[in-house]
Amino acid sequence: MTYRLYYSPGACSMAVHIVLNELGVDFQLERVPVSEGATLSASYTAINPKARVPALGIPGEAGVLTELPAILTYLGRRHPEGGLLPTTNALDEARCHEWLAWLADWVHGVGFGGIWRPGRFSAETAHFDGIRASGRRTILDSFGDIERHFADGRLWAVPCGYTMVEPFMLVFYRWGNRIGLDMRRHYPAWTAVSERVVARPAVRRTFEREGVSIDG
C-alpha cells in the first residue's frame, strides 16, 4: 500500500509528511509549491478542486482525501500501531481532535489566513491592513496560549505522549519565525517541545526532503 502525498515545502502539509515518516509506511511525494501557484494549476485542481495542500491519495480510493485534520485522523486510525492517535482512551483521542481543530480553524485559518490571505475575508483591498493586523493579534494570542500550556514543564500537548498534534504544531512554530517573531526568546517552553520534535529521525528526514529548518 503506497500513499501519494501532494505537498508544498514548509506548508501545513509538512505535518502529514512527518506523520507518514513516523509511521514508516510507503508513500510517494508530489510537490505542488504554493509559492509558484501550482495549487491553482489545471492539472492539480483536476486532482483536488479545493486547490490546496495537503491532499492524500489512498490506493483503491477514487479521489484524494483532503483537509489536514481528516488526513491525520485517517492515518492515525489506519495505522494504530504507530501510536500517533490514542484510540484506546476516548479522552486522549478527543484532546488530539481538540488541538487539531483549533490549530486548523483558528490559528491557521483565522490567524495566518488573515496575514497571508486577507482576500479571503474581504474583497475590499482597503480592509486588508486591518485584516492582517487582526490576524497577527490572533496569532500572538494563540501562541501565548500554547506557551502557557507547556510552561508547567509537560513534555507533550496531550498527556499520553507524542501524537500527531506535535507535527502540526511545529508548522506554526516555524511560521512564527517567518512572520518575524523571536520564537526562542518569547516562547521558551514551546521551543523546548519543538526541539524535541525536531530531534526525531522522522522529522529530520522530512526537513531534509523539504529543505526547511526549525527557524524557517
C-alpha positions in Angstrom: 0.0 0.0 0.0 1.6 3.2 -1.2 0.1 6.6 -0.4 0.7 9.7 -2.5 1.1 13.0 -0.7 0.6 16.2 -2.5 2.6 18.8 -0.6 4.2 22.2 -0.7 7.6 22.6 1.1 7.1 24.1 4.6 3.3 24.3 4.2 0.9 22.7 6.7 1.2 19.6 4.5 4.6 19.1 6.3 2.6 17.7 9.3 1.3 14.9 7.1 4.8 14.3 5.7 6.2 13.9 9.2 3.4 11.5 10.2 3.9 9.3 7.2 7.6 9.2 8.0 6.8 8.4 11.7 4.5 5.6 10.7 7.1 4.0 8.4 4.6 3.4 5.6 5.2 3.5 1.9 4.4 6.8 0.3 5.3 8.9 -2.7 5.6 12.7 -2.8 4.1 15.0 -5.3 5.5 18.5 -5.0 2.9 21.3 -5.5 4.6 24.5 -4.5 2.1 27.1 -3.3 4.6 29.9 -3.9 4.7 29.1 -7.6 0.9 28.9 -7.9 1.0 25.2 -8.6 -2.1 24.5 -6.4 -4.1 26.6 -8.9 -2.9 24.8 -12.0 -5.4 22.8 -14.0 -3.5 19.6 -13.5 -3.7 19.9 -9.7 -7.3 21.2 -9.5 -8.3 18.2 -11.5 -7.0 16.1 -8.6 -8.1 18.4 -5.8 -10.7 21.0 -6.8 -10.1 22.8 -3.4 -6.7 23.9 -4.8 -4.9 23.5 -1.5 -2.5 21.1 0.1 -2.3 18.6 1.6 -4.1 16.0 -0.3 -3.6 12.3 0.2 -4.0 9.7 -2.5 -5.1 6.4 -1.0 -4.7 3.2 -3.0 -8.1 1.9 -4.1 -9.9 5.1 -3.5 -11.3 7.1 -6.4 -10.5 10.6 -5.1 -7.9 12.1 -2.8 -8.6 12.8 0.9 -8.4 16.5 1.8 -8.4 18.6 5.0 -5.4 18.2 7.3 -7.3 17.0 10.4 -9.2 14.4 8.3 -5.9 13.1 6.8 -4.2 12.9 10.1 -7.1 11.2 11.7 -7.3 8.7 8.9 -3.6 7.8 9.1 -3.8 7.5 12.9 -6.8 5.2 12.7 -5.5 3.2 9.7 -2.2 2.6 11.4 -2.9 2.5 15.2 0.4 0.6 15.8 2.1 4.0 15.3 0.5 5.4 18.4 0.1 8.9 17.0 -3.7 8.9 17.7 -4.5 7.4 21.1 -7.6 5.4 20.1 -7.7 3.3 23.3 -8.5 6.3 25.5 -11.5 8.3 24.5 -10.4 11.5 26.3 -6.9 11.4 25.0 -8.2 11.0 21.4 -10.7 13.8 22.0 -7.8 16.0 23.2 -6.0 15.3 19.9 -9.0 16.3 17.9 -9.5 19.4 20.1 -5.9 20.5 19.3 -6.2 19.7 15.5 -9.5 21.6 15.2 -8.2 24.7 16.9 -4.9 24.7 15.1 -6.5 24.3 11.7 -9.5 26.5 12.1 -8.3 29.3 14.4 -4.5 29.5 14.2 -4.2 28.6 10.6 -7.4 29.8 9.1 -8.0 33.0 11.0 -4.5 33.9 12.2 -2.2 33.1 9.3 -5.0 33.3 6.8 -5.6 36.9 7.9 -1.9 37.8 7.4 -1.3 36.0 4.2 -4.7 35.7 2.6 -6.7 38.8 3.6 -8.7 38.5 0.4 -10.5 35.5 1.9 -12.1 37.9 4.4 -12.9 40.9 2.3 -12.9 41.8 -1.4 -12.1 45.4 -0.4 -8.3 46.0 -0.5 -8.8 49.0 1.8 -9.6 46.4 4.5 -6.5 44.3 4.1 -4.3 46.1 6.6 -6.9 45.8 9.3 -7.4 42.1 8.5 -3.6 41.5 8.6 -3.4 43.3 12.0 -6.3 41.2 13.3 -4.6 38.0 12.1 -1.4 38.9 13.8 -3.3 39.5 17.1 -4.9 36.2 16.8 -1.5 34.5 16.3 0.0 36.3 19.2 -2.9 35.3 21.5 -2.8 31.7 20.3 0.9 31.4 20.6 0.6 32.8 24.1 -1.9 30.0 24.9 0.4 27.4 23.6 3.3 28.7 25.6 1.2 28.7 28.8 0.2 25.1 28.1 3.8 24.0 28.1 5.0 26.3 30.8 4.4 23.8 33.6 7.1 21.5 32.1 4.9 19.0 30.4 6.6 17.2 27.5 3.8 16.9 25.0 0.5 18.6 24.1 -1.6 15.6 25.2 -0.8 13.8 28.5 -0.5 10.4 26.9 2.6 11.4 24.9 3.8 12.3 21.5 1.0 12.4 19.0 0.1 13.9 15.6 -0.5 17.2 17.3 3.2 18.0 17.6 4.0 17.8 13.9 1.1 20.2 13.2 2.1 22.5 16.0 5.7 22.5 14.6 4.4 24.0 11.3 3.2 27.1 13.2 6.4 27.4 15.3 8.3 27.7 12.0 5.7 30.1 10.6 6.2 32.3 13.7 9.8 32.8 12.7 8.6 33.6 9.1 6.5 36.5 10.3 9.3 37.9 12.3 8.6 36.6 15.8 11.5 35.7 18.0 10.2 32.3 18.9 13.1 31.2 21.0 13.1 34.3 23.1 9.3 34.7 23.7 8.2 31.0 23.7 10.9 29.1 25.6 8.7 26.3 26.7 7.2 25.7 23.3 10.8 25.9 21.9 11.9 23.1 24.1 9.0 20.9 22.8 9.7 21.9 19.2 13.4 21.0 19.6 12.4 17.5 21.0 10.2 17.1 17.9 12.9 18.1 15.5 15.3 15.7 17.1 13.2 12.8 16.0 14.6 10.9 12.9 11.3 11.1 11.1 11.2 14.9 11.4 14.8 15.3 10.4 14.1 13.2 7.2 11.1 15.4 6.5 13.1 18.6 7.0 15.9 17.4 4.7 13.5 16.4 2.0 11.5 19.7 2.1 14.6 21.8 2.5 13.5 23.6 5.7 14.7 24.1 9.3 13.1 24.8 12.6 13.9 28.5 12.3 12.3 29.0 8.9 
